[in-house]
Amino acid sequence: MSSAANQSNKAAVWDFWQKLNHARPQQVPALARAALHEEVNWNVSAPVDQLLGVEAVIADFWLPLLQAFPDIKRAPYVFIGGEDRGEGWISGCGYFTGSFVRDWLGIPASGRKTNIWFGVFYRMRAGRIAEAYLQLDILAVARQAGFQLLPPAPGAEGGKIPGPLAQDGILLTEQAALESRKSLQLVRAMAQGMSRYQRNRDGGDLRSMEQAKYWSRDMKWYGPSGIGACHTLEEYEDFHQRPWLEGYGDRNISPEGAGRLMGWIGEGKYCAGGIWDAPYSHHNGTYVGVPASGKLMTLRDFDWWKREGEYLIENWVPIDMIDLFRQMDIDLMARLQAQIEARKRGIAAMW
């Protein structure tokens, strides 16, 4: 894919987003029909999951969202594009913000301003969106409405996850090819380091991954509800990597063709990559109090990285925790309904 095609794809998506931000709810269906392929494959975090075709996207995603948050606006803080294996991708993350006036996905409306952390990958075809993979931190929406569906995260949780400290993540113009290659090479080297970990050999010892070679001392890692944010490499290892590897230690076992691998793309100092419903690891240890089941787990996991010089300095990592826990036979949306009923009876119910 040429640089011109990438710039054209970015312009098409950015224009769609800006029009949505200024549209009245009744105008959104026409905007969606113009920007999406008629048979678009649209995927959203559980419990929405897969929607096929633009009319299903309008009826089952956009209209319920707009009814719940009629003044909703999107504010991205990372926006990049690129090509991987012959496919053009556009990707970004940031926040939707709106007044929560009607129930959404079973979450009671709070009547207050609510922030929804999002991350998205679009596969483009002929300037339109042919596939979409959208992560929404639905657990954070429930928490803002007063419902805690997982134990408090080990990392920092609550408030809005910040964007790039330098506020330079919206890449609307062409980026230097050399800088883009340097960013991709660093991310790939970091990922290869992670792959050196072996559960049976290393256990809780993470030194085989040599992650200090790749991360700045000032690194920031921003995970989803249930994990939280980490502000040093030590916090990242203690709050996320060790608990995660105890639960899912033989990761990255996805067979070719299973699930969806989003484009590994890099522009300037930024890179992005992700997987959707890809076999990832057996559930071979306790995770957040859930004992090992031995099941082969699939994962919906996205990453956006920023490189500063020779090191990675920031990383945004939404994960579909509702989907992850339902594979372990824990229905977090049912837990929400139980908390709602308990609250009606005056009982303070928790996870």
Secondary structure, DSSP 8 states (H G I E B T S, - for coil): --HHHHHHHHHHHHHHHHHHHH--GGGHHHHHHHHEEEEEEEEETTTTEEEESHHHHIIIIIHHHHHH-TT-EEEEEEEEEEEETTEEEEEEEEEEEEE--S-BTTB---SSEEEEEEEEEEEEETTEEEEEEEEE-HHHHHHHTT---S---SSB-SS-----TTS--B--S---HHHHHHHHHHHHHHHHHHTT--HHHHTT--GGG-GGGTEEEEEEEE--TTT-EE-SHHHIIIIIIHHHHHHSTT-----TTSSEEEEEEEETTEEEEEEEEEEEEE--S-BTTB-----EEEEEEEEEEEEETTEEEEEE--B-HHHHHHHTT--HHHHHHHHHHHHHTT-----
